[in-house]
Amino acid sequence: VPLPAGALEPSAEELATLVNELYAALSSGATGGMGESDGGIVFQGEGDPLEAAAVVLETVGLVAQRRNGLAFRLNTLGLCDAATLDLLLSSDVLVRGDDDRRRETRLASISVFLPAAEPTQYAELLQPRKGLGFSDVCAFVVRAAEAGVDVECTTVAR
């Protein structure tokens, strides 16, 4: 549900409360005891969740204090500065490599949207800001993958 015009972005505490309330409502067993039949939680919205990377990571950490086995996914354009990517990759809630953390609540994967495979068309379609562009999203994908993060790219055939 979109936020009303002028509304403040939710805090990590508010998001964690929302997730915990959802899972409390589903406590009838629909999600399984350890999340084995749970599709997980996705960070996504009108804006890119990386614009609030610290809130995303804190939310996962807060939920992890109350719930086990929940997989979060981050849907993003991958357009961020190096400091934001450093924050993400240094987080202890982000799964890297072959680390089997299915029983832990964690940020399990990142999905990057690539609407074009060519830099000019990418720029035309997304009109990225802050001087970022196609090469930056490619660098994001490479750096995250090299760090062992489960990264998928969603593309559009044109």
BANUZA-99931 format. One line per 10 residues: number of its first residue (from 1); their letters; for each residue x, y, z of C-alpha. Coordinates in steps of 0.1 Angstrom, whole numbers. Layout:
<recs>
NUM> A> X/Y/Z | ...
</recs>
This chain:
<recs>
1> VPLPAGALEP> 0/0/0 | 15/33/-10 | 22/59/17 | -1/89/16 | 14/121/1 | 36/138/26 | 38/109/50 | 71/101/66 | 90/69/56 | 84/41/81
11> SAEELATLVN> 112/34/107 | 128/1/112 | 108/-4/143 | 75/3/125 | 85/-21/96 | 95/-48/121 | 63/-45/140 | 44/-48/107 | 62/-80/98 | 58/-94/133
21> ELYAALSSGA> 20/-86/133 | 17/-103/99 | 33/-135/112 | 13/-134/144 | -18/-133/123 | -6/-163/103 | 3/-183/133 | -23/-209/123 | 5/-228/108 | 2/-215/72
31> TGGMGESDGG> 39/-205/71 | 54/-236/89 | 73/-237/121 | 106/-227/107 | 95/-209/76 | 100/-239/53 | 68/-231/33 | 71/-193/37 | 79/-173/6 | 96/-146/27
41> IVFQGEGDPL> 94/-109/29 | 104/-85/1 | 116/-49/4 | 103/-31/-26 | 83/1/-32 | 79/32/-52 | 113/43/-42 | 144/21/-42 | 149/4/-8 | 186/11/-11
51> EAAAVVLETV> 177/48/-4 | 170/36/31 | 196/8/33 | 202/13/70 | 165/10/78 | 162/-22/57 | 191/-38/75 | 179/-27/109 | 144/-41/102 | 159/-75/94
61> GLVAQRRNGL> 179/-74/126 | 149/-64/147 | 127/-91/132 | 155/-117/138 | 153/-109/175 | 117/-123/175 | 114/-148/146 | 136/-175/132 | 139/-187/96 | 125/-157/77
71> AFRLNTLGLC> 141/-149/44 | 141/-113/33 | 147/-103/-3 | 157/-68/-15 | 143/-57/-49 | 164/-28/-62 | 176/-9/-92 | 211/-13/-78 | 218/24/-82 | 237/35/-51
81> DAATLDLLLS> 269/50/-40 | 299/29/-28 | 292/38/9 | 257/23/6 | 270/-9/-10 | 297/-11/17 | 270/-8/44 | 250/-36/28 | 280/-59/22 | 293/-54/58
91> SDVLVRGDDD> 260/-62/74 | 258/-94/96 | 222/-100/84 | 232/-104/48 | 239/-140/37 | 271/-145/18 | 286/-176/2 | 276/-211/11 | 266/-201/46 | 235/-222/54
101> RRRETRLASI> 214/-198/75 | 180/-211/66 | 171/-213/103 | 180/-177/108 | 161/-146/99 | 183/-129/73 | 186/-109/41 | 189/-139/18 | 189/-124/-17 | 190/-93/-38
111> SVFLPAAEPT> 171/-89/-71 | 182/-62/-94 | 159/-48/-122 | 177/-42/-155 | 152/-28/-180 | 177/-27/-208 | 211/-43/-218 | 224/-12/-235 | 236/19/-215 | 218/45/-237
121> QYAELLQPRK> 184/27/-236 | 189/21/-199 | 194/58/-193 | 164/67/-214 | 141/43/-196 | 152/49/-160 | 165/85/-161 | 187/78/-131 | 197/106/-108 | 228/115/-88
131> GLGFSDVCAF> 251/108/-118 | 246/71/-116 | 239/48/-146 | 242/15/-163 | 278/10/-154 | 270/16/-117 | 243/-10/-116 | 266/-35/-134 | 293/-27/-108 | 267/-33/-80
141> VVRAAEAGVD> 258/-67/-94 | 294/-77/-98 | 306/-66/-64 | 276/-82/-46 | 281/-115/-65 | 319/-115/-59 | 311/-110/-21 | 290/-142/-23 | 256/-126/-22 | 227/-144/-40
151> VECTTVAR> 220/-119/-67 | 195/-123/-95 | 189/-98/-123 | 154/-94/-137 | 154/-82/-173 | 130/-72/-200 | 133/-85/-235 | 131/-56/-260
</recs>
